[in-house]
Amino acid sequence: MSDQNFPALIATPATTIDEVINQLTAIVEWSKDNNSRMGYFAALYRKVTIQVKEGIQTGIFEDGPRMERLDVIFANRYIHACYQYQTGQKPTESWVRAFDVTERWWPIVLQHLLMGMNAHINLDLGIAAAETVPPEELQNLKGDFEKINEVLASLVGSVQNELAEIWLLLGILNRYLGSVEKAIINFSMEKARDAAWSFAEELSPLTGEARERAIEEKDAMFATFSNVIMHPGFTLSVVLKIIRLGERGNTRKRIEILE
């Protein structure tokens, strides 16, 4: 896909967390103006980034400047992937799968969010951690890395409420399929972040072609995993279609709810 009207602001990598927030805002506003489902993940991610910034300011992290460096490196991977995709270039395959899905009508909002999490947390987070500090300092980063879980946990309840605004029968869904809150916690914080740290440990001592090869292999793995998110079996797929038919509002309205 190529869109020459995509915000030029994001062509240049951010250097501060404030620049990250500004670039995410540009993606969100472009998505609303263009009725792009890309804005679902961007809106959620901006909210997370604002929370991380507040955490840095209030001193919840051991090393605020280091956490900002991690946040910026991490965010730049997503922002650059958006820019590549919208200007006819090719980001990692995991992001291609996530962005391709935004062109389809049937996936529910939660599937769009999970596709973004799959590419960004499962792949990008480990890369960002490995790039934030040299190998001998990686273990010093682990405490702050794990504290991001606390930031995300503080947002889970609000995300569940927002999804309930879009899908009014969320309570029924939770009774049959388990809490959406629990699903988000398990996917984005417990399993994915543990795996991301392991990936950071794997990448950290690697350089050059060895590192690129490891990233390509992991990218291929999670690109394949995206099929599970989009095609979770016959019964659940039918349920998801029913949910999709009941989702309220247009794309712009749903982005505004997620904001």
C-alpha positions as CSV (number, residue, x, y, z in Angstrom):
1,M,0.0,0.0,0.0
2,S,1.2,3.5,-0.7
3,D,-0.2,6.8,0.6
4,Q,1.8,9.9,-0.2
5,N,-0.5,11.9,2.2
6,F,0.8,9.9,5.3
7,P,2.2,12.4,7.8
8,A,5.7,13.5,6.8
9,L,6.4,14.1,10.5
10,I,7.0,10.4,11.1
11,A,9.6,10.1,8.4
12,T,12.3,11.2,10.8
13,P,13.0,8.9,13.9
14,A,11.9,10.4,17.2
15,T,14.6,11.3,19.7
16,T,12.5,12.0,22.8
17,I,9.4,10.5,24.3
18,D,7.5,13.8,23.6
19,E,8.4,13.4,19.9
20,V,7.1,9.8,20.0
21,I,3.8,11.0,21.4
22,N,3.6,13.7,18.7
23,Q,4.3,11.2,16.0
24,L,1.7,8.7,17.4
25,T,-0.8,11.6,17.5
26,A,-0.1,12.3,13.8
27,I,-0.8,8.6,13.0
28,V,-4.0,8.6,15.1
29,E,-5.3,11.8,13.5
30,W,-4.4,10.6,10.0
31,S,-6.2,7.3,10.7
32,K,-9.4,9.2,11.8
33,D,-9.3,11.4,8.8
34,N,-8.9,8.4,6.5
35,N,-11.1,5.9,8.3
36,S,-8.1,3.6,8.7
37,R,-8.2,0.8,11.2
38,M,-4.5,1.4,11.7
39,G,-5.6,3.9,14.3
40,Y,-6.9,1.3,16.7
41,F,-3.4,0.1,17.7
42,A,-1.9,3.6,17.4
43,A,-4.5,5.1,19.8
44,L,-3.8,2.4,22.4
45,Y,-0.1,2.7,22.0
46,R,-0.2,6.4,22.5
47,K,-2.0,5.9,25.7
48,V,0.6,3.4,26.9
49,T,3.4,5.8,25.9
50,I,1.8,8.7,27.9
51,Q,1.7,6.4,30.9
52,V,5.3,5.5,30.5
53,K,6.2,9.2,30.3
54,E,4.3,9.8,33.5
55,G,6.1,6.9,35.1
56,I,9.4,8.3,34.2
57,Q,8.5,11.7,35.6
58,T,7.2,10.2,38.9
59,G,10.4,8.1,39.3
60,I,8.9,4.6,39.2
61,F,11.8,3.4,37.1
62,E,15.3,2.9,38.4
63,D,16.9,4.8,35.5
64,G,14.5,7.3,33.9
65,P,16.8,8.4,31.0
66,R,17.5,4.8,30.2
67,M,13.8,4.0,30.2
68,E,13.1,6.9,27.9
69,R,15.9,5.6,25.5
70,L,14.2,2.2,25.5
71,D,10.8,3.7,24.9
72,V,12.0,5.8,22.0
73,I,13.9,2.9,20.3
74,F,10.9,0.7,20.8
75,A,8.4,3.2,19.5
76,N,10.5,4.1,16.5
77,R,10.3,0.5,15.2
78,Y,6.5,0.8,15.1
79,I,6.4,4.3,13.7
80,H,8.9,3.5,11.0
81,A,7.0,0.3,10.1
82,C,3.9,2.5,9.6
83,Y,5.8,4.9,7.4
84,Q,7.3,2.1,5.4
85,Y,4.0,0.4,4.8
86,Q,2.2,3.6,3.8
87,T,4.9,4.7,1.4
88,G,5.2,1.5,-0.5
89,Q,8.2,0.1,1.4
90,K,8.3,-3.2,3.2
91,P,8.6,-3.4,7.0
92,T,9.0,-6.7,8.9
93,E,6.6,-9.4,7.9
94,S,4.9,-9.4,11.3
95,W,4.0,-5.8,10.7
96,V,3.0,-6.4,7.1
97,R,0.5,-9.0,8.4
98,A,-0.9,-6.6,11.0
99,F,-1.2,-3.7,8.5
100,D,-2.7,-5.8,5.8
101,V,-5.5,-6.8,8.3
102,T,-6.4,-3.2,8.7
103,E,-7.8,-3.2,5.1
104,R,-10.3,-6.0,6.0
105,W,-13.8,-5.5,7.4
106,W,-14.2,-8.7,9.4
107,P,-11.6,-8.7,12.1
108,I,-12.9,-7.3,15.4
109,V,-11.2,-4.4,17.2
110,L,-9.5,-6.8,19.7
111,Q,-8.0,-8.8,16.8
112,H,-6.5,-5.6,15.4
113,L,-5.0,-4.8,18.8
114,L,-3.6,-8.3,19.2
115,M,-2.1,-8.2,15.7
116,G,-0.3,-5.0,16.7
117,M,0.9,-6.5,20.0
118,N,2.1,-9.6,18.2
119,A,4.4,-7.6,15.9
120,H,5.4,-5.0,18.5
121,I,5.8,-6.9,21.7
122,N,6.8,-10.3,20.5
123,L,9.3,-9.0,17.9
124,D,10.1,-5.3,18.4
125,L,10.5,-5.2,22.2
126,G,13.3,-7.7,22.4
127,I,15.1,-5.9,19.6
128,A,14.7,-2.5,21.4
129,A,16.0,-3.8,24.7
130,A,19.1,-5.3,23.0
131,E,19.7,-2.0,21.3
132,T,19.2,0.2,24.4
133,V,22.3,-1.0,26.4
134,P,25.5,-2.9,25.6
135,P,25.5,-6.7,26.4
136,E,27.3,-6.3,29.7
137,E,24.5,-3.9,31.0
138,L,21.5,-5.8,29.8
139,Q,20.7,-7.6,33.1
140,N,20.7,-4.1,34.8
141,L,17.8,-3.2,32.5
142,K,15.6,-6.2,33.5
143,G,14.0,-4.5,36.6
144,D,12.7,-1.5,34.6
145,F,11.8,-3.8,31.7
146,E,9.5,-5.7,34.0
147,K,8.0,-2.6,35.5
148,I,6.4,-1.8,32.2
149,N,4.0,-4.6,33.1
150,E,2.7,-2.5,35.9
151,V,2.1,0.4,33.5
152,L,0.1,-1.8,31.1
153,A,-1.8,-3.4,34.0
154,S,-3.0,0.0,35.0
155,L,-4.6,0.4,31.6
156,V,-6.2,-3.0,31.2
157,G,-9.4,-2.0,33.0
158,S,-9.9,1.0,30.8
159,V,-9.3,-0.9,27.7
160,Q,-11.9,-3.5,28.6
161,N,-14.4,-0.7,29.3
162,E,-13.6,0.9,25.9
163,L,-14.1,-2.4,24.1
164,A,-17.4,-2.8,25.9
165,E,-18.5,0.6,24.5
166,I,-17.8,-0.8,21.0
167,W,-19.3,-4.3,21.7
168,L,-22.2,-3.9,24.1
169,L,-22.5,-7.6,24.8
170,L,-19.0,-7.9,26.1
171,G,-20.3,-9.3,29.4
172,I,-21.8,-12.3,27.6
173,L,-18.6,-12.8,25.7
174,N,-16.6,-12.9,28.9
175,R,-18.9,-15.5,30.4
176,Y,-18.3,-17.9,27.5
177,L,-14.8,-17.2,26.5
178,G,-13.1,-15.8,29.6
179,S,-12.4,-12.2,30.6
180,V,-11.0,-10.0,27.8
181,E,-9.0,-8.3,30.6
182,K,-7.3,-11.7,31.3
183,A,-6.7,-12.3,27.6
184,I,-4.9,-9.0,27.3
185,I,-2.8,-9.5,30.4
186,N,-1.8,-13.1,29.4
187,F,-1.0,-12.1,25.8
188,S,0.7,-8.7,26.2
189,M,2.3,-8.9,29.6
190,E,2.9,-12.4,31.0
191,K,3.8,-14.5,28.0
192,A,4.8,-12.0,25.4
193,R,7.0,-9.9,27.6
194,D,8.8,-12.9,29.1
195,A,9.5,-14.1,25.5
196,A,10.6,-10.6,24.5
197,W,13.2,-10.6,27.4
198,S,14.5,-14.0,26.3
199,F,14.8,-12.7,22.8
200,A,16.7,-9.6,24.0
201,E,19.2,-11.9,25.8
202,E,19.6,-13.9,22.6
203,L,20.2,-10.8,20.5
204,S,22.3,-8.8,22.8
205,P,25.7,-10.5,22.1
206,L,25.1,-10.8,18.4
207,T,26.2,-8.3,15.8
208,G,26.0,-7.8,12.1
209,E,24.6,-10.6,10.0
210,A,24.1,-12.9,12.9
211,R,21.8,-10.4,14.6
212,E,19.9,-9.8,11.4
213,R,19.4,-13.5,10.8
214,A,18.1,-14.0,14.3
215,I,15.6,-11.1,13.8
216,E,14.5,-12.5,10.5
217,E,13.9,-16.0,12.0
218,K,11.9,-14.5,14.9
219,D,9.9,-12.3,12.5
220,A,9.0,-15.3,10.4
221,M,7.8,-17.2,13.5
222,F,5.5,-14.4,14.7
223,A,4.2,-13.6,11.2
224,T,3.1,-17.3,11.1
225,F,1.6,-16.9,14.6
226,S,-0.6,-14.0,13.3
227,N,-2.6,-16.7,11.5
228,V,-3.7,-18.0,15.0
229,I,-5.0,-14.5,15.9
230,M,-6.9,-14.2,12.6
231,H,-8.1,-17.8,12.3
232,P,-8.6,-19.2,15.8
233,G,-10.7,-22.2,14.8
234,F,-14.2,-22.6,13.4
235,T,-16.3,-22.0,16.5
236,L,-14.4,-19.0,17.8
237,S,-14.3,-17.6,14.2
238,V,-18.1,-17.7,14.1
239,V,-18.3,-16.0,17.4
240,L,-15.9,-13.3,16.2
241,K,-18.1,-12.7,13.2
242,I,-21.1,-12.3,15.4
243,I,-19.2,-9.8,17.5
244,R,-18.1,-7.9,14.4
245,L,-21.7,-7.5,13.2
246,G,-22.5,-6.0,16.6
247,E,-19.6,-3.6,16.9
248,R,-20.9,0.0,17.2
249,G,-19.8,3.1,15.3
250,N,-17.6,3.6,12.3
251,T,-13.8,3.4,12.3
252,R,-13.3,7.0,13.4
253,K,-15.7,6.6,16.3
254,R,-13.9,3.4,17.5
255,I,-10.5,5.1,17.4
256,E,-12.0,8.0,19.5
257,I,-13.3,5.5,22.0
258,L,-9.8,3.8,22.3
259,E,-8.2,7.2,22.8
